[in-house]
Amino acid sequence: MGNLRDRTAIIGVGNNEYRRMPASVSPLVPLAAAFRNALDDAGLQRDDIDGILVNIGTPFGVDYDQVSEAFGLDIRFSDQTWTHGRQMSAVLGHAAMAVDAGLANYVACVCSINWARAGTVGAQGQFQDDREIGGAHFEHPHYGMTSPGGAWAMAARKYFDRYGATSADLAEVCVAIRKHALRNPQAVMKAPLTVDEHQSSRYVCEPLHLFDYCQTIGGACVVIVTTAERAQDGPRKPVYITGMQGMCAGRAEATGSRPGLGIHQQDEDYPVPHPRDLRIYEMAGVDRKDIDAFYTYDAMSSIVWMSLERFGFCKAGEAWEFVKDGRIGPGGELPVNTNGGLLSEAHVSGWNHIVEMTRQLRGECGERQLPDPAFLQWGTNRGDSLILRS
Amino acid sequence: MHASTATAGASARTGQEVAKPLPAISDFNRPFWEGTRLGEFRLQRCKHCGKVWAPNGPVCPHCFSDDYRWEKMKGTGRIATWVVFHKLYHPSFAGDLPYNVAFVELDEGPRVIANIVGVPNESLRIGMPVKAVFEKIDDEITMPRFEPAGR
């Protein structure tokens, strides 16, 4: 079996200027800006792009055929995921496999989201509700279970009860990630956040408060992937895809949770971390302690706890303590989401995190620059992961 | 839920009556909704391995057999976790805010989404024993709810 370690690289990233968009703005508009920025970053011409992978289609996002037509591309390898978040690392892994296999030379991974395009996310009547046995966040409109936040709230309550944590402990995550955002000029959240402000903010779906929820300010990101060999020709330092692993699925998995918590049909008797989840470190040839910063899909604050435990940065039930005392904030032992995350930068479904990881590894992040980072990891509560290096 | 779960609520936005969403009856969940009309909380039980499961599906997720029967459960269980909606998403729930949604772990094992009635939200707790009750909405739909079982 071939190991793809360092055989592929990110050679260009681009994004639009993150801001709230009215529903009248087509997601093609911010994507055009992001696409142009990524081409410039990679030193490529539009005609060089022969592969396109789209994460999130209509109605929030764009579809592969429309992007290719609208931007005048000539594509020989394309694919598109479920119209849903959480798929970022799966898409990037797919791109790496495609260029390694010679199915394309340069794959543009594309995500553009205007959340306002489909009304309130999760409100009854959406396509998610049409799934035969419940929506992707356990949506059951006839029981009033109508929003993605409901799933995370179910898991957060269970976590609090099982491990003795509280909402004020969860606020520590939001405060730390906001501190990162304040050092990022393109983050949409500009004001400091305190635990008290978090605690006095309204409940949306209890026990989650307003500030446990991410922004629904979308945007567009483009990430260009090619082989390590071709990457040498670009104007920028290549950022190598050193390790990758796919998203897990099955009855051990549940939205808002990590395996073993006991949400939906999860068995509570389950090893955390599971050896299967730690294979990424073997592929990358690094130890967990070599990771300079961690990035995760913080659509809700509690995902940070779930993801840190899943990858063994702390034991099951200990993340609520692990994140305190500045450990995941700026200058901490393990900074998490140095861009400000989905919570405070913008919600481009994790693609804004990959843009950040790339820029951090190139040393382009100004005030928030990590000191000489060697390895950065993406990992979520669903087990998918990437390890990047410069 | 605090308020009665009648079939309609007033929309906060329009002041007009908006119908509550009803379950979508399909070929493979129909026996469940036939059961609630009879006051039964049914799940599928595999005739091959003997296990029950939720959510409903065309095969046993434990052994992949498609030989199963719909069976009446005891209708008792415990609250596995719960949430309280404070924000209004669907306008028909305007009169119910704040309302709860729970995962109930049935005594037979599977967990199901449910509303807990007959108890203030403030008194809900994980592990609380509950039992199924049934609320007729119309001739076709009877909604299962759970209330404290006082065990």
Interface residues (C-beta under 8 A of the other chain):
Chain A: T120 G122 A123 Q124 G125 D129 D130 E132 I133 G134 F138 H140 P141 H142 Y143 G144 M145 T146 S147 G150 A153 M154 A155 R157 K158 D161 R202 Y203 V204 C205 E206 P207 R251 G262 I263 H264 Q265
Chain B: M1 K20 P21 L22 P23 A24 S26 F28 N29 W53 A54 P55 N56 G57 P61 A80 T81 W82 V83 V84 F85 H86 K87 Y89 H90 F93 D96 P98 Y99 V101 F103 P110 R111 I113 A114 N115 I126 M143
